[in-house]
Amino acid sequence: MSYHLQTRGPAYRWWRPLLGAAVLVAVAFACLAVFTALADALVTSTDQRWEMVLSFGALAVTLPAAFAAARFGERRPAGTVSSVDGRLRWRWLAECAGWAVAAFAAATVVDLLLGAGWDGSGWPGLPTYLSIVALTLLLVPFQAAAEEYVFRGWLLQAFGAWLRTPWPGAVLSSAAFVATHGYTSLPIIAELFAFALILCWLTVRTGGLEAAIGLHAVNNIATMVLAGGAPIPDQGTVTATWGDAVLIAAPSVFYAWLVDLRYRKRAAEPESVPAPD
């Protein structure tokens, strides 16, 4: 069964995604409330690193919500949100992350060859920068995974409960993804929407969230690491030209092409060769 149709199991009822939505919201808010209470009790610093813990951690802790929505709201295995195999295919995720690193490394080299410079005005010093990198590597994979499980996972499948084609759900979930961000620059909004659509396309094409998680996590990590430790900007103040938006989107398009090619090649291999795991 296709990924976006995973809700159509033995317990399928047209109203179950609505119940799943209620479960998802309830569990997400409960997780967020516990995290916020602990953060308020423990965090007294205004250091940028604590801001990272609060912003990325608040999203990461909502990860169980998508599993709860599938299991208790829709009465299907929670693993069906991960992939058509009913689980997260870890080796495939690792391979996708490797391709994402390669795509962003190539984009960085191109930027350097085109004369893009590094703004060191926000450089906090090597010890602080290394701690920021460590926090990024620790938190961002969970933050990215949480967003993928909600927007490209459960939400895409919820629309699949009512529509046989995944693309209306892809468009609507991508619009919802953009709406959760605070960007006001039209080129940035357009690029983010295109990014979300690419993630949806990869999820449908590969039958799971691994490719989307790999791209999203590496994209966010690269953004933080290449920022040189500068403070996280207010999204409402971030601007870009249409040319900038195209350049920002290029690594994601290249990655999608590579991963789809690789997945199709693996799918065409003899049955004796294990599928992506």
N, C-alpha and C positions, 0 to 999 in steps of 0.2 A: 504494500500500500504506500502511495506517495506520502512524502513528509507532511504536507499541509493537510492531509486527510486522516491523520492519526487519531483524531477525535471520533471517527466513525467506526468504533469498535462495537463489541457486543452490548455495551451499556449505553450506546448512543441514544440521546434524546435531543430534540432541537433546542431545548431550554438549558441543557447542561452547561454550555459556555457562559450563560448568564450567571449561573450559580458559581461556576469557576471564577468569573470576574470578581464576584463578591468575596470568595475565599482569598483570591490573590491580593485584593486591596486590604482585607483584614489582616492577613499574615504580614504583608509588607509594612503596614503601619505599626503592627505590634513589634516587629523586628526593629523598625526605625525608632520607636519610642524607647525600647530598652537601650539601644545604642546611644541615643541622645541623652538619656538619663545618666548612663555611665560616663559619657564624654563630659557632661556638665560637672560631674562629681570629680573627675580625674584631671581634666585639662584646664589649666589656668593660664597657659602661655598664649601669646598672640603670634608666636613664631610661625613662619610660613610652613614649616614642617607639620605643625599641628593643624594648620588649615588644610593641608593635604590629607591628613588622617581623617579629618571631619568630612571633607567633601567626597573623597573616594570611598571612605569607609561607610558612609551613610548609604551609598548605592550598593556596595558589596554585601552588606548584611541582609539586603532584601532578596538575595539569591534563592532562599528556600521557598519564596512565595509562588513561583511558577510551578515547582514540583507539587506543592500543596494544592494548587488550583487543579492540576491534572488528576491527582490522586483522589482528593476528597470532593472536588466539585464535579468532575467528569467521570469518575470511577474508571480510570484507565491507569496503566502503569506509569509512574512518574518518569521512567526512563524514555518513554516515547516522545518526551519533549526534547531529549538530546539528539536522537536520530531514529531512523527507521529500524535500526537494529535493537532499539530499546535500551541503549546505553551510550555513553560518550566513548567514541573510538579514539583512544589516547594516542596511539601511534600515528593515526591520520592527523590528529590535532597538532602533534609535534612536527610533522612534515609541513603542514600548512603554516605554522609559525615560522619555520625555516624559510619558506618561500616569501613570507611577508617581510622578514628581515632582509632578504636579498633584494626585494623590490624597493624598500625604503633606502637601503644602502646605495643602490644604483641611482635613485632619485637625488640623494645627497651629493653623490659624485658629480652628477649632471649640474646641480645647482652651483657647486664649486667651480666647475669648468665655465659656467656662464657668468662667473664673477660675483656670485652672492657672497656677501661678507657676514661675519658673526658680530653681533652687537654684544659687547662685553660689559655694558653699563650696569647690568643687573647681577654681575658675577659676585656670589656671596663668599668666595674663598673655597679652597679645595676641600677642607674637612666638611663644611656645610653642604657643598655640592655633592660629595660622595654619599652623605647621609640622605640627601634628597633622591639620588639615584636608587639607593637601597630601598627607600620607602616606595618609590615608583614601581620597582620590580616586585615588591611584596604585595602592594595593594591593587595596582591597575589590572592585573589579570582577573581578579575577582570582580572588580567594578565593571570591566568590559563584559565578562561572562554574565553578570546579573542583567545587564541591559540586553544582551543577546537573548537570554532565556525568556525575557518578557516580550520584547518587540519582534524579533525574528523567530522566536520559539512559540510560546503560548499564544500570543496575539495572532500570529499568522495562522496557527492551527485553529484558533477560535473562529476566524472567518471561514476556514475550510470546512467547518461544521455546517455551513449554510451555502457555500459556493464551491462548485467543483474546480474552478480555476483558481490558482493562487494569487493572480495579479491584482484584483481589487483589494484583497487583504494586504498585499505588498505595498500598494500605494497608500492605503489608509494607515497602516502601521508605521510607514516611513514618515507620513505627515505627523503622526502622534510623537514619533521620536524627535523630529525637529521641534515640535511644540514644547517639549520638555527642556529644551535648551534656550538660553536667553539671548541668542544672537539677533541683531537688528539689521546687519549689513546684508543686502539682498544677494550679492555674490556668495557670501558665506552660507546663507540659508540654502541657496541652490546647490552648492557643493555638498552640504550636509545631507540634503534630500537625495542627491545622486549617490552619495556614500551609502545611505540606508537602503536604497534600491539595489545597489550592488550586493550588499549583505544578504538581502532577501533572495536575489537571484542565485547566489552561491548556495544558500541553504536549500533551496528547492532542487537545484541541479545536483548537489552532492548528497542529498537526503539526510542532512544533519547540520548541527550548529558549529561543527569544528572549524570549518573554513572561515565562517563569520567571526568566531571568537578569536581565531589567530590573527586575522586582519585588524580587528578592532583593538585588541590588546597591543599589538606591535605599533599600530598607528598612534595610540595614546602614549605609549612608552617613548616612542621616538620624539613625539612633540615635547614631552617633559624633559627628556635628556638633552635634546638639541637646544632647548631654551636656555641652557647654561645656568640653571638655578634661579632664573628671574622669577619674581612672584607670579602666581597664577592671575592672569588678567580677568577683569570683569567681562563676561561674554558680550554685554551690551556695548562695550567700547571697542571690540575687535572689528576691524574693517579690512576690506580687500578689494582689489579690482577684479574684473571678470577674467583678466589674464592670470592673476594670482590664483583664482579659483580653479582654472583649468590645470595649472601646474600642481596645485594641491591634490586634485583628483587623479592625476596621471598615475602615481604608484598604485592606487587601488584598482584602476582599470587594468594595468599591467599584471597585477597580482591575480585578478579574477580570471584573466586569460590563461595564465600559467596553471593555476589550480584546476580550472575546468579541464584543461588539456591533460594534466596529470591524472585527474580522477577518471576521465574517459579511458585513458590508456590502461589504468589499473583495472577498470571494470571489464575491459576487453581481454585481459589476460586469461589463460586457461583456469579452469575451476580448481586445479591443484594448488594454485597460488592464492594465499589468503587474501581476503578483501581488506580494505583499510581498517585498521583496528586501533 
